[in-house]
Amino acid sequence: MNLLEISVSGAVFILAVVIIRAAAINHLPKKTFLILWEAVLLRLMIPFSIPSIFSAYTLIPYGYPVIHAPLGQANFIRQGISRRISDFLLSPFFKAAAAPATSAVSWESLITMQAPDSLPANGPSVSVWFLIWCAGMIFLAAFFILSYLRCRTEFRTALPISNAYVEQWLKKRPIKRHISIKQLDRISTPLTYGIFRPVILMPKKTDWENVNQLQYILTHEYAHICHFDAVTKLAAVFVLCIHWFNPFVWVMYMLLNRDMELACDESVIKQLGEKSKSAYSNMLICMEAEKSGLPSFYSNFSKNAVEERITAIMHVKPTTPAAFLSACFIVFAALSLFATSPAASTGSSLTEIFAFHEPQANTKILASDSEKSMSIIHESADILYYEDGEPYIHDILTNNTDKAITEIQYCMLAYNKNGSPLKLYWYY
């Protein structure tokens, strides 16, 4: 798959997740949507897909046109196509014309009457669209890298915190990765950064005497660390830089960050109990007015729309077996439908392009047809010229039974004086 095909299939997957999210955001565990977004990221990063008979793309007609022929003419068509192409490839015309080529000509380009994308004579040419894509990718990557370096420089000035409750809270969180809690006067809301040695950064004006508020904030940021949201954010930035031209990827980037916060909010409520919903929501409202405006490399406590977060908090309920099974089914269905490609291949070889269907007929007639083995006789092949001066091969074929004549003309694989590939024609 090329970049455009990956981006289009990813856009379809994103649209499906957006629809699922809009319909079930307050009915399924929030982790469900994170799993779906992570699957979308993988779909946009890997250059291939897994074939599946359940793929939604099986409903889309694609591939080469199929020629239907009676069984009695199967050998005639197969032998004719094979002999015609074989004679053409072995002819001196083809060898002379194909000699300057610097890249292979695909069978798909030959059969579908399309010229190759690029067959330069003196070196590979660069598409204008490729240059535009590279420029956009480099600009966006430079923006994120510079933002990251600027923030890390500021974070180095953070000071460690000496607080009895914070030290006790850290001791109750056994995790292999070392967690640091620091304070910084250049931020207004808490955030988390780092993967191997995560740091919870608190504003310097934090009320250290408000134990309940500290518990909510630290539990929320700890959920980001446990979910490895920093890794997911880096993957999302990478995908955004590659597919910056796709508006659906920008939608995914925004909703992914929102769903990370919703999943952490849900984790806080489930750990601290439903009685904490009101106090936790009030704290979100207070912090929403003090956004830090930092780039989304870091997990910001109050980054998303507070209305959506409060609504989701009020709908948090214990995960029932029915909700868990529904989430598993939705994830499996979405992956099967939109993260896969059609299992059936339409024409990996020349002979597979033609489908032969046996008509309803007497077995004796079929037996007599099979005895009449037809073959193609190559009469002649001449080089002629179109009105615009481009050459083509005029081929005359007959068969060994009724001597039916078939005249074929197709363009040579050649180059003009400027080194550009000539057009491909396939006339019968």
Summary of the structure (lengths in Angstrom):
residues: 428
radius of gyration: 31.9
end to end distance: 32.1
largest distance: 101.0
contacts: 1202
relative contact order: 0.17
helix: 51%
strand: 14%
